[in-house]
Amino acid sequence: MSRLFSFVHASLTDANAALSRDETAQTMAEYGVVLALVTLAVLGSMMLLSGRVNGAFNSVAGLL
């Protein structure tokens, strides 16, 4: 009887673990990758546009 109880208990525990797998770690990793890509895009655009923005500020400062 105790062997049957142990088998049923182990089977239910394994089934419960399979049904309730937590995927939040995978989602957080995906968000991290997206955040890194957005950060690289912002930094790249700032580097490309820095000369033009600086020139625009200098023009405005010259007019004032």
ChimeraX attribute file (.defattr): number of C-alpha atoms within 10 A of each C-alpha:
attribute: neighborCount
match mode: 1-to-1
recipient: residues
	/A:1	6
	/A:2	7
	/A:3	8
	/A:4	9
	/A:5	10
	/A:6	11
	/A:7	12
	/A:8	12
	/A:9	12
	/A:10	12
	/A:11	12
	/A:12	12
	/A:13	12
	/A:14	11
	/A:15	11
	/A:16	11
	/A:17	11
	/A:18	10
	/A:19	9
	/A:20	8
	/A:21	8
	/A:22	10
	/A:23	8
	/A:24	9
	/A:25	9
	/A:26	10
	/A:27	11
	/A:28	11
	/A:29	11
	/A:30	12
	/A:31	12
	/A:32	12
	/A:33	12
	/A:34	12
	/A:35	12
	/A:36	12
	/A:37	12
	/A:38	12
	/A:39	12
	/A:40	12
	/A:41	12
	/A:42	12
	/A:43	12
	/A:44	12
	/A:45	11
	/A:46	12
	/A:47	10
	/A:48	11
	/A:49	12
	/A:50	12
	/A:51	11
	/A:52	10
	/A:53	12
	/A:54	11
	/A:55	12
	/A:56	12
	/A:57	12
	/A:58	12
	/A:59	11
	/A:60	10
	/A:61	9
	/A:62	8
	/A:63	7
	/A:64	6
